[in-house]
């Protein structure tokens, strides 16, 4: 039975095709971006480099917001990171967060099927239907 579609880096899962590694990566990316470095967040959230020397006023405002939110990220580091494809940048950032900050991650798993719930606060498994309200 297919109850819960989920997607990560172009991979779509259903209850029948659930892959815990793919689900965990999607979960971290969606709910724990604060476990990433400022550079990782900058290069995984956007498909184009957000740098300080843009001619576009909207890009400059976004750059200022990101600098305030995350701290300073060197433009050269952003440009360099964008030499790597987006899916690879995302996978690298999530892998590093999992390796170095796993203890800060709240893995909300279903007691029945052990699959990840949709969110850290969810009380129902959309993979198997188990409810723990």
C-alpha positions in Angstrom: 0.0 0.0 0.0 1.3 3.5 -0.9 0.3 6.1 1.6 3.0 8.7 1.9 4.9 10.2 -1.1 8.2 11.9 -0.2 10.9 13.4 -2.3 14.6 14.2 -1.9 17.0 15.2 -4.6 14.8 13.9 -7.3 14.1 10.6 -5.6 10.4 10.1 -4.8 9.4 7.4 -2.3 6.2 5.8 -1.3 5.5 3.4 1.6 6.4 0.5 -0.8 9.7 2.1 -1.9 10.8 3.6 1.5 14.5 4.0 1.8 15.6 5.0 5.3 18.8 6.7 4.1 16.9 8.8 1.6 14.2 9.6 4.1 16.8 10.6 6.8 18.5 12.9 4.3 15.2 14.6 3.3 14.2 14.9 7.0 17.5 16.6 8.0 17.4 18.9 4.9 13.8 19.9 5.6 13.8 20.1 9.4 17.4 20.6 10.6 19.1 23.1 8.3 20.5 24.8 11.4 22.8 21.8 11.7 24.6 22.9 8.5 27.3 25.5 8.3 26.5 29.0 6.9 28.1 28.1 3.6 26.3 24.8 3.4 22.9 26.5 4.0 23.7 29.2 1.4 24.7 26.7 -1.3 21.9 24.1 -0.7 18.9 26.6 -0.4 19.5 28.4 -3.7 20.2 27.2 -7.2 22.3 30.3 -8.0 25.1 31.9 -6.0 23.9 34.7 -3.7 26.9 37.0 -3.6 27.6 40.6 -2.4 28.6 42.0 -5.8 25.3 41.3 -7.6 23.8 44.0 -9.9 20.3 43.0 -8.9 18.9 44.9 -5.8 16.7 41.9 -4.9 19.8 39.6 -4.8 21.6 42.2 -2.7 18.8 42.3 -0.2 18.7 38.5 0.0 22.5 38.5 0.5 22.1 41.0 3.4 19.4 38.9 5.0 21.5 35.7 4.7 24.5 37.4 6.1 22.4 38.5 9.1 20.8 35.1 9.5 23.8 32.9 9.1 26.8 35.1 9.5 29.4 36.0 6.9 30.1 33.7 4.0 32.9 34.6 1.6 31.7 35.2 -1.9 34.7 33.1 -3.3 33.6 30.1 -1.2 30.1 30.4 -2.5 31.2 30.6 -6.1 33.6 27.7 -5.6 30.9 25.5 -4.0 28.6 26.1 -7.0 31.1 24.2 -9.2 29.6 21.1 -7.6 26.1 20.1 -8.8 23.2 20.9 -6.4 22.3 17.3 -5.5 25.9 16.6 -4.6 26.1 19.9 -2.5 23.0 18.9 -0.7 24.2 15.3 -0.1 27.6 16.5 1.2 26.0 19.0 3.6 23.5 16.5 5.0 26.2 13.8 5.3 28.5 16.2 7.2 25.6 17.3 9.5 24.8 13.6 10.2 28.5 12.8 10.9 29.2 15.7 13.2 25.9 16.7 14.7 23.8 13.5 14.9 23.3 14.0 18.7 21.5 17.3 17.9 19.0 15.5 15.6 15.6 14.5 16.9 14.7 11.4 14.8 11.0 11.0 15.3 10.4 7.4 14.4 7.3 5.3 14.4 7.3 2.7 17.2 5.6 0.2 14.9 7.6 0.4 11.6 10.6 2.4 12.8 10.3 4.7 9.8 10.8 8.5 10.1 7.7 10.5 10.8 6.9 13.4 8.5 8.1 16.0 11.1 9.9 16.0 14.4 6.6 16.7 16.2 4.3 14.3 14.2 2.2 11.8 16.2 1.1 9.7 13.3 3.1 7.6 10.9 2.0 8.3 7.3 4.0 5.3 6.2 2.1 2.6 8.1 -0.7 4.6 9.7 0.3 4.0 13.3 -1.1 6.8 15.6 0.6 7.7 19.0 -1.6 10.8 19.8 
